[in-house]
Amino acid sequence: MVFKNVTHILFDLDGLLIDSERLYTEAFSNVCAKYNKEFTWELKRSILGFQGHECAEKIIKTLDLPLTGESFMEECKKEYEKVFVNVELMPGAQKLVEHLHSKGVPIALATSSGQDSVDMKMQNHKDFLSNFHHLTMGTTDPEVTKGKPDPAIFLVCASKFPDKPEPEKCLVFEDAVNGMKAALAANMQVVVVPDPRIDTEELKDATLCLKSLEDFQPELFGLPSYD
């Protein structure tokens, strides 16, 4: 496989840089259980990469919950406050992000989460966040009109670098199929570090698929290698 050299990197957050997806599952499961409904992996898989209100609508509709989108999100928020205090960085995340930052590679965050959610999850990882040139948060950024698999978030995020790189010069890191599709639709290469339960057939269009961020070799994409 031949990879094209890139100049800028866009990172997803949940499930890629931080181990938050299992905490979302816990929060959603707790809310659904109050109404004797089960939040399944199949449902979880279908909403990966969605914005908050899109997740709420899909869960309510699929499980026939007696809630509005707003009330579901309010209940989830109470759960988040309990579970997100302890979110950990994923293996290899700190090493890769700090390496790219130290070598002067422009990096940014493109997350479907909103500002409040990012603040809550990253309260103990502020130093880590300071490595990024900017953060694009889909749920609260008015320019991001649709969630993944729509390419909007990655195109908006790339446009916020001062030198506005061409999409072909951007490399996206993702963990979800919807995120992979969004990156490809934006005409960007994409490295996917998926949940092991995702069927490999669904990831066949990824530029590169890895088990862990620890396995990434920056030089494959013309980026400075680890010392």
C-alpha positions in Angstrom: 0.0 0.0 0.0 1.3 3.4 -1.0 0.4 6.3 1.3 0.4 10.0 0.2 2.5 12.5 2.2 0.4 14.8 4.5 1.1 18.1 6.3 -1.8 18.4 8.7 -3.5 15.9 11.1 -7.1 15.8 12.4 -8.0 13.6 15.4 -11.3 12.3 16.5 -11.6 12.3 20.3 -14.0 9.7 21.7 -12.8 6.1 21.5 -9.7 7.2 19.7 -7.7 9.5 22.0 -9.7 8.9 25.2 -11.4 5.7 26.4 -14.8 7.3 26.6 -16.9 5.1 24.4 -17.4 2.5 27.2 -18.4 5.3 29.5 -21.0 6.6 27.0 -22.3 3.0 26.8 -22.6 2.9 30.6 -24.5 6.3 30.7 -26.9 5.4 27.9 -27.5 1.9 29.3 -28.3 3.4 32.8 -30.8 5.8 31.2 -32.4 3.2 29.0 -32.7 0.7 31.9 -34.9 3.1 33.8 -37.5 2.4 31.1 -36.8 -1.3 31.0 -35.0 -1.0 27.7 -31.6 -2.4 26.7 -28.9 -0.2 24.9 -27.4 -2.9 22.6 -24.0 -3.0 20.8 -26.0 -2.9 17.5 -27.6 0.4 18.4 -24.3 1.7 19.8 -22.6 0.9 16.5 -25.2 2.7 14.5 -24.7 6.0 16.3 -20.9 6.2 16.6 -19.8 9.6 15.2 -23.3 11.2 15.5 -23.9 14.5 17.2 -25.6 14.5 20.6 -29.1 15.3 19.4 -28.8 12.7 16.6 -27.8 10.0 19.1 -30.8 11.0 21.3 -33.3 10.8 18.4 -32.0 7.5 17.2 -32.0 5.8 20.6 -35.5 7.2 21.5 -36.9 6.0 18.1 -35.3 2.6 18.2 -36.2 1.8 21.8 -39.5 3.6 21.8 -38.6 5.6 24.9 -41.3 7.9 26.4 -38.9 10.9 26.2 -38.1 14.0 24.1 -34.6 14.4 22.7 -34.0 17.1 25.2 -35.1 15.2 28.3 -33.1 12.1 27.2 -30.0 14.4 26.9 -30.7 15.9 30.3 -30.8 12.5 31.9 -27.6 11.4 30.1 -25.9 14.6 31.3 -26.5 13.6 34.9 -24.9 10.2 34.2 -21.9 11.8 32.4 -21.1 13.9 35.4 -20.7 10.6 37.4 -18.7 8.6 34.8 -16.5 11.0 32.9 -14.4 12.2 35.8 -12.2 9.1 35.4 -11.7 9.0 31.6 -8.2 7.8 30.6 -6.2 8.5 27.5 -5.9 5.6 25.0 -2.6 3.7 24.7 -0.2 5.6 22.4 -2.4 8.8 22.3 -0.1 11.0 24.5 3.1 9.8 22.8 1.8 10.4 19.2 0.1 13.8 19.9 3.1 15.2 21.8 5.5 13.9 19.2 3.6 15.6 16.3 3.3 18.8 18.3 7.0 18.9 19.2 7.9 18.4 15.6 5.8 21.3 14.5 3.1 19.3 12.7 -0.2 21.2 12.7 -2.8 19.1 14.6 -6.4 19.7 15.4 -9.3 18.0 17.1 -12.5 17.2 15.2 -15.1 15.8 17.6 -18.8 15.3 17.3 -19.1 16.2 21.0 -20.1 19.7 22.2 -18.1 22.2 24.3 -19.6 21.1 27.7 -19.0 17.5 27.0 -15.3 18.1 26.0 -14.8 20.3 29.1 -16.2 17.5 31.3 -14.2 14.7 29.8 -10.9 16.6 29.5 -10.9 18.3 32.9 -7.9 16.1 34.0 -6.2 16.3 30.6 -5.9 20.0 29.9 -2.2 19.8 29.2 -2.9 17.2 26.6 -5.4 19.4 24.9 -2.9 22.3 24.7 -1.0 20.4 22.0 -3.8 21.0 19.5 -3.9 24.1 17.3 -7.7 24.2 17.6 -10.7 22.2 18.6 -13.7 21.8 16.3 -16.7 20.5 18.3 -19.6 19.4 16.0 -22.5 19.6 18.4 -21.7 23.3 19.4 -20.0 24.6 16.2 -22.6 26.4 14.0 -20.5 25.7 10.9 -20.8 22.0 11.4 -24.3 21.4 10.0 -24.4 17.6 10.1 -22.7 14.8 12.1 -20.5 12.1 10.6 -20.7 10.3 8.1 -21.2 13.8 6.5 -17.7 15.3 5.8 -18.6 18.7 7.2 -16.7 18.4 10.5 -13.4 17.6 8.8 -13.7 20.2 6.1 -14.6 22.9 8.8 -11.7 21.7 11.0 -9.2 21.8 8.2 -10.3 25.3 7.2 -9.4 26.7 10.6 -5.7 26.1 10.2 -4.1 29.5 9.2 -2.7 28.0 5.9 -6.0 26.2 5.0 -4.5 23.0 3.7 -6.1 21.1 0.8 -8.1 18.0 2.0 -5.6 15.7 0.3 -2.9 17.1 2.6 -4.8 16.1 5.7 -4.7 12.8 7.5 -7.6 11.9 9.8 -7.5 9.5 12.8 -10.8 7.8 13.6 -12.2 4.8 15.5 -15.7 4.5 13.9 -17.1 3.6 10.6 -19.1 6.8 10.3 -15.9 8.8 11.0 -14.0 6.8 8.4 -16.8 7.5 5.9 -16.8 11.2 6.8 -13.0 11.5 6.3 -13.1 9.7 2.9 -16.1 11.9 1.8 -13.9 14.9 2.7 -11.2 13.5 0.3 -8.8 12.9 3.2 -6.7 9.8 4.0 -7.9 8.0 7.2 -6.2 5.8 9.8 -8.8 3.8 11.7 -8.2 2.3 15.2 -11.5 0.5 15.6 -13.4 -1.1 18.4 -12.5 -4.8 17.9 -16.2 -5.7 17.6 -16.4 -3.8 14.3 -16.5 -6.2 11.3 -13.3 -5.8 9.3 -15.3 -5.8 6.1 -16.8 -2.5 7.1 -13.4 -1.0 7.4 -12.0 -2.1 4.0 -12.0 1.4 2.6 -9.8 2.8 5.4 -6.3 4.0 4.2 -4.8 2.1 7.1 -6.3 0.0 10.0 -4.4 -0.4 13.3 -5.0 -2.2 16.5 -3.6 0.7 18.6 -2.2 4.2 18.1 1.0 2.7 19.5 1.4 0.9 16.1 1.4 4.1 14.0 4.5 4.9 12.0 4.5 8.6 11.1 7.1 8.3 8.4 4.6 6.2 6.3 2.8 9.5 5.6 5.9 11.7 5.3 5.8 12.9 8.9 8.7 13.1 11.3 9.5 9.6 12.7 9.9 8.9 16.4 13.4 9.7 17.6 
